Amino acid sequence: MELITILFWISSVCVMPLWLMMILIPNSKITKTIVGSNYCLFPMLICYSIAVIPSIPNLLMTLATQMPTPEIVKDLFSDDYTIMLGWLHYLALDTLAGRWIWTRLISQNKPIYQSAPTLIMCMMVAPLGVIVGIITTLNRNENFKSILID
């Protein structure tokens, strides 16, 4: 079995419990202990790092020497390894974004009927989920600049 396939399965298996806890039992002590720890992201970040390190020279050479175009991006993602690398990237960053939104939802004691759909959106389409999460948790005394800086 190829290393990238092993890393794919490790990341996919590690990420699912985090999402299930954030969505189904967001206020539980176990969720706050596990998901509240920065270490919960380590398996995905380590898997991604192992996979990306050998590709960094090629990625930098490709993206630093020419302006990315749709054709260059399609060519870059034309092999299975880079597609899997992209998936690992999505898993890690979507989970990081979802965890950040979860912490905001928890800190404001948002009910599960608000937190669950927001987190599902973060899991499936993270940028849109983050926007919805920010709007859902925006305080009157807060603005977008303070959210991003704090």
N, C-alpha and C positions, 0 to 999 in steps of 0.2 A: 504494500500500500504506500502511495506517495505521501511525503511529509505534509504537503498542503492539504490533502484529504484528511489526514489525522488532525491537523490544526483546525480544519473546518468543523469536524465533529466535536472536538473538545470545546471550541467556542460556542457552538450551537447548543450543546448540552448544558454548558455553564450558564448561558444567558437565560434560558427558559425559566428556571426557578426564580430568578430575580424579577422577571416580568410578571410571573404569576403572583408572587408575593406583593409586588407594588400595586397590581390591579385588583386582586381578590381580597387580600388582607393587609391593606396599606397601613393601618394603625396598630397592627399586632407587634408585640414585643420582639418576636423573632425577626419580623421584617425590619424593624428599626435597628436591630442588632446587626443583621447581615447586610442589608442594603444600605444602612446608615454608615457602614464602614467603607473607607476608601479601598480596602483590600478586595472588595467584591468584584471590582473591575479588573484585577490583576490577571486572571486566566485569559480573558479576551485580549488585553493589552500585550501580554507576553506572546500569545499565539500570533497576533498581528505583527509584533516586532520581529519574531523569528522568521515569519514569511516575507516581510518587506525588506529586511536588511540586504539580502542578496540582490534585490531588484532596485535598490536606491541608485546605483550608478546609471542604469538604463533609464529610470524614470527622470532623474535629474538631467541627463543628457538630452532626452527627448523634449522635456518641457522647458529647459533652459536655453535651448538653441533655436527654438522656433515658437511662434505664437500658436497656442493650442487652437486647432480648428476641429470641426466635427470629424473630418477625415482622419486627423492625427489621433483623436480620442478613440475612434472606431478601430484604427490600426493598433493602438496601444492595448485595447481590450480584445484583440482578436485571438489571443491564446487562452487556454483553460486556466493556466496559473494566474494570470492577471485578473481574470474574472473572479476566481476564488479569493484572490487578494482583495479585490473590491468588496466582496461579500464580508470578509473579515473586518474590513474598514467600516462598512455599514453597521455591522453588529456592535462594534466597539463604540462608535460615535453615537448611534441611536440610543444605546443603553446609557451612555454618559449623559446625553440630553434628557432622556426619560427620568433618570435618577435625579437630575437637577430639578426638573419639574415636580417630581414626587416630593422632594424636600420642601419645595415651596407650598405644595398642596397640604402636606402634613403640618407644616408650621402654622398654617391658617385654619387647620381643622376642617378642611373642605369635605363634604359628604361624599360617599362612594359613588353616588349617581353623577357627581361632577368629576371626580378623580378618575374613575374607571374609563369613561370614554376618552378623556384627555390623554391618559397614558396609553390606551390602545392606539390612538392616533399617533402618539410619539413613537410607538413601536413600529407602526406600518409606514408612516410618512413623517419622519421626525421634524423636518422644518415646519410643517403645518401644525403638528402637535405642540411644538415649542411655542409658536405664536398663540395658539389657543390656551396653552398653559399659562403663558405670561398674562394674557388678557383675563383669564379666570382668577389669577392670583394678584392682580394689580391692585394695590392699595391707593386710596385717594392721595396720600402724601408721597407717593412713589412715582417716578417717571421712568421711561425706558432707559435713559442714560444711567440712572442709579442702579437699575437691575443688572445691567451688563458690567458695570464697574465693580459692584460689591461682590 
